[in-house]
Amino acid sequence: MKINPNNVEVCFKHGFANFCLDNYLETIEDCDHAISLNPDYTDAYICRGFGYFGRGNNYQALQEFNQALKLNSQHIVAYIGLSLTNVCLGNHQQAVADLKKIRSIAANFNRDLYNQFAGITSNFDSNQYNQVLAHLVQGKRQEAIDYLKKTAKLYWECHTF
């Protein structure tokens, strides 16, 4: 990294940009650096989790999302990551439990932030929830995965920047 490697925010944003470009190894490396600068930087664990997920290391991704939740138990994107990874692992009951947690958090989400995020996932409403569940029930695992990935990226772009 060439741009201010001692700034945790810059390291994270570089990692997030790599995540958006599907450069998962670089995502992991950037987030490793961000975490070395600030071990309590929740978003870096989540981003690193998506990096591991993108590389097919689902069990490491679960560890990263769970670490993020230890730091912030109400982080919607961490639960989206957990749900997504659990779908991929075939743990559909746990994925549904994660989705329910998202709905619970979203129901109590600050209304000002809801307006700011235009309802992307700050209000993980019944339609979004039912869409993912319908895909799972119908055996359309890839559709559920694609929907959750899209939701995570959209939410995170609005939440982070």
DAZITA-V691332 format. One record per residue. N is the residue number from 1. PHI is phi as a letter, one per 40 degrees, with the letter a starting at -180 (999 if undefined). NEAR is the number of other C-alpha atoms within 10 Angstrom. D_FIRST is the distance of its C-alpha to the first C-alpha in Angstrom with 1 decimal. Layout:
BEGIN
((N PHI NEAR D_FIRST) (N PHI NEAR D_FIRST))
END
This chain:
BEGIN
((1 999 12 0.0) (2 b 5 3.8) (3 c 9 5.9) (4 f 10 7.7) (5 c 14 6.1) (6 b 13 9.8) (7 b 13 10.9) (8 d 21 11.8) (9 c 17 12.7) (10 c 16 9.5) (11 c 26 7.9) (12 c 26 11.1) (13 c 20 11.5) (14 c 20 8.4) (15 c 28 10.0) (16 c 30 13.3) (17 c 16 12.6) (18 c 20 11.8) (19 c 21 15.0) (20 c 14 17.0) (21 c 11 16.1) (22 g 15 17.3) (23 c 16 14.1) (24 c 24 15.0) (25 c 17 13.4) (26 c 20 9.8) (27 d 29 11.5) (28 c 25 12.6) (29 c 19 9.6) (30 c 27 7.8) (31 c 28 11.4) (32 d 20 12.0) (33 c 20 9.5) (34 d 28 11.1) (35 c 20 14.4) (36 c 13 14.0) (37 c 16 13.7) (38 a 14 16.6) (39 c 14 18.7) (40 b 16 20.8) (41 c 19 18.3) (42 d 20 20.4) (43 c 25 18.5) (44 c 30 15.5) (45 c 28 18.3) (46 c 29 19.7) (47 c 32 16.7) (48 c 30 16.1) (49 c 32 19.8) (50 c 32 19.6) (51 c 30 17.0) (52 c 22 19.5) (53 d 21 22.3) (54 c 17 20.8) (55 c 15 20.7) (56 g 14 24.3) (57 c 14 23.9) (58 c 21 26.1) (59 c 14 27.2) (60 c 16 23.7) (61 d 25 23.1) (62 d 24 26.3) (63 c 16 25.3) (64 c 26 22.1) (65 c 28 24.3) (66 c 20 26.9) (67 c 18 24.7) (68 c 25 23.6) (69 c 19 27.3) (70 c 13 28.1) (71 c 15 26.0) (72 a 15 27.4) (73 c 13 30.4) (74 b 17 30.7) (75 c 19 27.4) (76 d 25 28.5) (77 c 25 25.4) (78 c 29 25.4) (79 c 27 29.1) (80 c 25 28.3) (81 c 26 25.8) (82 c 27 28.6) (83 c 30 31.2) (84 d 29 29.2) (85 c 27 28.5) (86 c 21 32.1) (87 c 21 33.4) (88 c 18 31.6) (89 c 12 33.0) (90 g 12 36.5) (91 c 13 36.7) (92 c 19 38.3) (93 c 13 40.1) (94 c 15 37.0) (95 c 25 35.2) (96 c 18 38.2) (97 c 14 38.1) (98 c 21 34.4) (99 c 24 35.5) (100 c 16 38.3) (101 c 17 36.1) (102 d 25 34.0) (103 c 21 37.3) (104 c 15 38.4) (105 c 19 35.3) (106 c 21 35.4) (107 c 14 39.1) (108 b 10 38.4) (109 c 14 35.4) (110 d 13 35.6) (111 c 14 37.5) (112 c 9 35.6) (113 c 13 32.3) (114 d 15 34.2) (115 c 12 35.2) (116 c 13 31.7) (117 c 18 30.3) (118 f 13 33.3) (119 g 15 34.2) (120 d 19 31.5) (121 b 23 31.4) (122 c 26 32.3) (123 b 23 35.7) (124 c 20 35.4) (125 c 15 38.9) (126 d 9 41.6) (127 c 9 40.8) (128 c 18 37.2) (129 d 15 38.3) (130 c 12 41.3) (131 c 15 39.3) (132 c 23 37.1) (133 c 19 40.2) (134 c 15 42.2) (135 c 16 39.7) (136 c 21 39.8) (137 c 12 43.6) (138 c 10 44.0) (139 g 11 41.9) (140 c 13 39.3) (141 c 20 36.4) (142 c 13 33.9) (143 c 16 35.0) (144 c 23 34.4) (145 c 20 30.9) (146 c 13 30.1) (147 c 16 31.5) (148 c 22 29.6) (149 c 16 26.2) (150 c 12 27.1) (151 c 18 28.3) (152 c 21 25.2) (153 c 16 22.9) (154 c 14 25.3) (155 c 20 25.8) (156 c 19 22.2) (157 c 13 21.4) (158 c 14 24.4) (159 c 15 23.9) (160 c 9 20.2) (161 b 6 20.0))
END
